[in-house]
Structure formats: C-alpha cells, structure tokens
Amino acid sequence: MFGDVIRTLGGGFLVIGGSESFAIEGDKTEASLGFFNGWMVKLDEAGNTQWDRTVLDTGLGDGRRVVQLADSSLVIAAHRGGPVGGYATDTVVGESDLWLIKFALHDLSTASSEARINEGIGLYTSLPDGTVHWTVTDGSDFVDALELFDADGRSVRSVRPRTSSGSWRPEGLAPGAYVVRALLRSGRSVSCAVMLHR
C-alpha cells in the first residue's frame, strides 16, 4: 500500500506506505503492531535503505501523508480505524478517523527495537509498557546514565543505573512518543524510541 515520498532536509528520501506483514521479513526489520500498519523507509540519495520503522496504529491506516517541518521533525497524517494500541493512544470516533502523529527524524534513525554501537551495547524497549532494557557486552563498560526526552526534546526523566545490564520503566508520564538515551562510562551513547501507553 503506497502513501507518500518526500526528500528530507538532510538528504535522501522518506517513503511511507503500508504493510500487511506481521513478521520481520524481507526488507522489514520491525514486526507490525497490528493489521495494515504504516511502514516508513529512509533512503539515501542513491536509493539505498538506511533504516525502516513500523510506526503507525493497530488498525486500518490508509492514505498516509508525511511532511517535514523546519526543525526536521515529521508530521504524519493517516486515515485510521482500530482500537487503542501500538502508537495510537486515542479511541477512534465512529468507524474511522483522521490520525496525526509527530516524530523527530533524528530519533527515528536510532529507534529500532535494538540499537548498537560497535556491537557493544544493546538498547531496546518493550511494548506496551515502554520498559527500557539494556545490555553492555563490553566487560569494561557500563551504562552510567539513562535520560528520557519528550517529543519536543525536553529531558523529562533520568536515572543513573551504573550497571552493565538491567531495565527501567519510566513512571508518571503522559502517553506518547519519547526517546531514551543511554550514556556509557566510556562516553559512548545510544538512543531508541519509547512509546508509553495508558
């Protein structure tokens, strides 16, 4: 299912469409959140895939359109029918509804279910509760701090676990999209997306 293609401010292209595949297969690197999910693919100038994300609702998203704002963030509009779940936090009015969501493009580029730096750290989140999990395989390093940012880039929570593995569930926050950044003792860092639900 086709949606939209835009040239991004930093170069390359962003393609948004749909996928009926529930599994991670072919070029799709994230499982679906439900039937007929939106699927976003970032391409470089030569058309090579840089990353892809399953980002939309658990229902029948269709007719997707995307625009990029001056701050590089993305606003996606879609037709949606389906229950609360995935990235959709509001109930559909009637059988279908218009749905808008905003993402920071630079956060999406590292928002996979597992992000790595030099194969030394794994950082991922689990749906639907947004729990953050980390593992540092380099025995001489550990996660010194975790910081959570809202959609506007403001720091809203932080912890200092100082451990090589563990989990953290941010509490007391409004539902929506966030980004968590893990800072290692060595100075390396890695980020991934966090979706908090009701």
SVG drawing of the C-alpha trace seen along z (x, -y; Angstrom):
<svg xmlns="http://www.w3.org/2000/svg" viewBox="-20 -26 57 39">
<polyline fill="none" stroke="black" stroke-width="0.4" points="0.0,0.0 1.5,-3.3 1.4,-6.6 3.9,-9.4 7.5,-10.1 9.4,-13.3 13.0,-14.5 14.4,-15.0 16.2,-18.2 19.4,-16.2 19.4,-14.5 17.8,-11.3 14.2,-10.4 11.5,-9.2 8.9,-6.8 5.7,-6.0 3.2,-3.4 1.6,-0.3 2.4,3.3 0.2,6.3 3.2,8.4 3.1,9.2 6.6,10.6 10.2,9.3 10.9,10.5 12.3,9.3 13.3,5.7 11.1,5.1 13.1,5.1 10.3,4.5 7.2,6.5 3.8,5.0 1.7,3.5 -1.5,4.8 -3.1,5.4 -2.4,2.9 0.3,1.0 2.1,-2.0 5.7,-1.4 8.3,-4.1 11.6,-3.6 14.5,-6.1 16.7,-6.0 19.9,-7.8 20.5,-9.8 21.3,-6.6 18.1,-4.8 19.8,-2.5 17.8,-1.7 19.2,-3.4 16.5,-2.3 12.9,-1.4 10.2,-1.7 6.8,-0.3 5.3,-3.5 1.5,-3.6 -1.6,-2.2 -3.1,1.2 -6.0,0.6 -6.6,-0.1 -4.3,-3.1 -4.6,-4.3 -3.9,-7.3 -0.8,-8.2 0.9,-11.6 4.0,-13.0 5.6,-16.4 8.9,-17.6 9.0,-20.7 11.8,-23.3 13.2,-21.6 13.4,-18.3 10.6,-16.7 8.0,-14.7 4.2,-15.1 2.3,-12.1 -1.4,-12.1 -3.4,-8.9 -6.9,-7.5 -7.3,-5.2 -9.8,-2.6 -8.9,-0.4 -8.6,-0.2 -6.2,-2.0 -2.8,-0.3 0.6,-0.5 1.3,-4.2 -2.4,-5.1 -3.5,-6.4 -7.0,-7.8 -10.1,-5.9 -11.5,-6.2 -14.7,-8.2 -17.1,-6.1 -15.7,-3.5 -12.7,-5.5 -10.9,-8.8 -8.1,-11.1 -4.9,-10.5 -1.9,-12.8 1.5,-11.9 4.7,-13.8 8.2,-12.3 11.8,-13.7 13.6,-12.3 17.0,-12.0 15.4,-10.0 13.7,-7.6 17.1,-6.8 18.2,-5.1 14.7,-4.0 14.9,-0.3 13.9,2.3 17.6,2.9 20.3,0.3 24.0,1.0 27.3,-0.9 30.3,1.2 28.2,4.3 29.0,3.4 25.6,2.3 22.0,3.4 19.2,1.0 15.6,1.7 12.1,1.1 9.1,3.4 5.5,2.6 3.1,1.8 4.6,0.6 7.6,-1.2 10.1,0.6 13.7,-0.2 16.2,2.7 20.0,2.5 22.9,4.9 26.6,3.9 28.7,6.8 32.0,5.0 33.0,6.1 35.0,2.9 32.0,0.6 28.5,-0.1 25.5,-2.4 26.3,-5.4 23.0,-7.3 19.7,-6.9 17.8,-10.1 14.3,-10.3 13.3,-13.1 9.8,-14.1 8.7,-14.8 9.9,-18.4 13.4,-17.3 13.0,-18.2 14.6,-16.0 11.7,-14.6 13.3,-11.7 16.8,-10.4 18.4,-7.6 22.0,-6.6 22.0,-2.8 25.8,-2.4 25.3,1.3 26.1,3.3 22.5,4.7 19.1,4.0 15.7,2.5 13.8,-0.7 10.2,-1.6 9.5,-5.4 6.5,-6.2 4.1,-9.1 4.3,-10.3 1.6,-11.1 1.1,-8.6 3.1,-9.3 6.4,-9.1 9.7,-9.6 13.3,-8.9 15.7,-7.3 19.5,-7.9 21.9,-5.6 25.3,-7.2 28.1,-4.8 31.0,-5.4 33.3,-5.4 31.4,-8.3 29.6,-6.3 25.9,-6.7 22.9,-5.1 19.3,-6.1 16.0,-4.4 12.3,-5.2 9.9,-4.6 6.2,-4.5 4.2,-5.0 0.6,-3.9 -2.3,-4.3"/>
</svg>
